[in-house]
């Protein structure tokens, strides 16, 4: 079952206090609101890529219902455009999906003067597999429906990928639980996002 604060986002905001999370991404800061009751589940830095993942306190990277991920990719200043990057991500996502892929582009977005694109990306039946951080063994379980809000922002020398995703029951192609019409309530607990 998919759950998020759409019907009463104000009530959700009143019952939970977010905490500002700040990350150093190749010498440049990114700050966003981490919803109350969430934790950092992983942080990895490899040549050219930094990745941090966050889940609710009672969940882990093997079995999550909600996930926030922030990734920074070093690029040449004339490197890949945000829209091309998001299209490429959607293509990779389609390769892993065992059901119907949802890809709804929401257009341009701007964060502190940095331009990018955003959209909804999902799969009606996604295999649940993740490299376990605890024991370094792959983890597999029953497929789930998976959908998320993805934003790709360009700033000098890097592309930032921010996404918040949710998992739940496998869903029908015409019953995607997250769309352009309701995504603002879904991501409201992360706002504002600041690039410093």
C-alpha positions in Angstrom: 0.0 0.0 0.0 1.3 3.5 -0.8 1.1 6.1 1.9 2.0 9.8 1.8 0.5 13.1 3.0 -1.8 14.2 0.3 -5.2 14.6 1.9 -4.0 16.7 4.8 -0.4 17.9 4.2 -0.9 20.7 6.8 -1.8 18.1 9.4 1.3 16.1 8.5 3.5 19.2 8.7 2.1 19.9 12.2 2.7 16.4 13.6 6.3 16.0 12.4 9.4 18.3 12.6 11.9 18.1 9.7 15.6 18.4 10.3 17.9 20.3 7.9 20.4 17.9 6.3 23.5 19.3 4.7 25.9 17.4 2.4 29.3 18.5 1.0 29.3 17.4 -2.6 32.7 18.0 -4.2 33.3 21.1 -2.2 29.8 22.6 -2.7 27.0 22.3 -0.2 23.4 21.1 -0.7 20.8 21.4 2.1 17.3 19.9 2.3 14.8 19.1 4.9 15.0 15.5 6.1 11.6 14.4 7.4 11.2 13.7 11.1 11.9 10.0 11.9 14.3 9.5 9.0 18.0 8.4 9.1 20.9 8.3 6.8 21.3 4.7 5.6 24.4 5.0 3.4 27.0 7.4 2.2 29.5 6.5 -0.6 32.1 8.5 -2.4 33.8 7.1 -5.5 35.8 8.8 -8.1 33.4 11.3 -9.8 30.3 10.2 -7.8 29.0 10.9 -4.3 25.8 9.2 -3.1 23.8 9.4 0.1 20.6 7.5 0.9 18.0 8.2 3.6 15.1 6.0 4.8 12.6 6.1 7.7 14.1 5.0 11.1 12.3 1.5 11.0 13.3 0.7 7.4 16.6 -0.2 5.7 18.1 -0.3 2.2 17.0 -3.9 1.8 13.3 -3.3 2.4 12.1 0.3 2.3 8.8 1.9 1.6 10.2 5.4 1.3 13.6 6.5 0.2 15.4 9.8 -0.4 18.6 9.7 -2.5 21.1 12.5 -3.3 23.8 11.9 -5.9 26.4 14.2 -7.3 28.2 13.4 -10.6 31.3 15.3 -11.6 31.0 16.5 -15.2 32.9 18.8 -17.6 31.2 22.2 -17.7 30.0 21.4 -21.3 28.9 17.9 -20.1 25.5 16.2 -20.3 22.4 18.4 -20.0 20.0 17.7 -17.1 17.2 16.6 -19.5 19.5 14.2 -21.3 20.6 12.8 -18.0 17.0 12.3 -16.8 16.1 10.6 -20.1 19.1 8.3 -19.8 18.0 7.4 -16.2 14.5 6.6 -17.4 15.9 4.4 -20.1 18.0 2.5 -17.5 15.0 2.2 -15.3 13.0 0.7 -18.1 15.6 -2.0 -18.5 15.1 -3.1 -14.9 11.3 -2.8 -14.8 9.2 -6.0 -15.1 6.0 -4.1 -15.7 4.9 -0.8 -17.2 7.2 2.3 -16.9 5.8 5.7 -16.0 7.9 8.6 -17.2 6.2 12.0 -16.8 8.4 15.0 -17.5 7.4 18.1 -15.4 9.6 20.6 -17.2 12.2 23.0 -16.0 13.1 23.7 -12.4 15.4 26.2 -10.7 17.2 26.0 -7.3 19.1 29.0 -6.2 19.7 30.1 -9.7 20.8 26.7 -10.9 18.7 25.2 -13.7 17.5 21.7 -14.1 14.6 19.4 -15.0 12.2 17.3 -12.9 9.8 14.5 -13.5 8.0 11.4 -12.2 9.6 8.0 -12.9 8.1 4.7 -11.9 7.6 1.0 -12.6 4.4 -0.9 -11.9 6.3 -4.1 -11.1 10.0 -3.6 -10.0 12.2 -6.4 -8.7 13.3 -5.5 -5.2 17.0 -5.9 -5.2 19.7 -3.9 -3.5 23.3 -4.5 -2.4 23.1 -4.9 1.4 25.4 -2.4 3.2 25.4 -4.6 6.3 26.8 -7.8 4.8 27.8 -6.9 1.2 25.5 -9.6 -0.2 22.8 -8.9 -2.8 19.2 -8.9 -1.4 16.1 -10.0 -3.3 12.5 -10.1 -2.3 9.1 -10.0 -4.0 8.6 -7.3 -6.7 6.8 -4.1 -5.7 5.3 -1.1 -7.4 7.9 1.8 -7.3 7.5 5.4 -8.2 9.4 8.6 -7.4 10.0 12.3 -8.0 13.3 12.9 -9.7 15.1 16.3 -10.1 18.4 16.8 -12.0 20.1 20.1 -11.4 23.2 21.5 -13.1 25.8 23.5 -11.4 29.5 24.2 -12.3 31.4 20.9 -12.6 28.5 18.6 -11.5 25.1 17.3 -12.0 22.9 16.7 -8.9 20.3 14.0 -8.9 17.7 14.3 -6.0 14.9 11.8 -5.7 12.3 10.7 -3.3 10.7 7.4 -4.1 8.1 5.1 -2.6 7.3 1.4 -2.9 4.1 -0.5 -2.3 1.8 -2.9 -4.0 2.3 -3.7 -7.7 0.0 -1.2 -9.5 -1.9 -1.0 -12.8 -0.7 1.3 -15.6 -3.7 3.5 -15.2 -3.4 3.8 -11.3 0.0 5.3 -10.8 0.0 6.6 -7.2 2.4 9.5 -7.9 1.8 12.0 -10.8 2.5 15.5 -11.8 -0.9 16.4 -10.2 0.1 15.3 -6.6 3.9 15.3 -6.5 4.1 18.7 -4.6 2.5 17.2 -1.5 4.8 14.1 -1.8 8.0 16.2 -1.8 6.9 19.0 0.5 8.6 17.5 3.6 12.0 17.9 1.8 11.5 21.6 1.0 13.2 23.9 0.7 16.2 22.6 -1.2 19.2 24.9 -1.2 22.4 24.8 -3.2 25.0 26.9 -1.3 
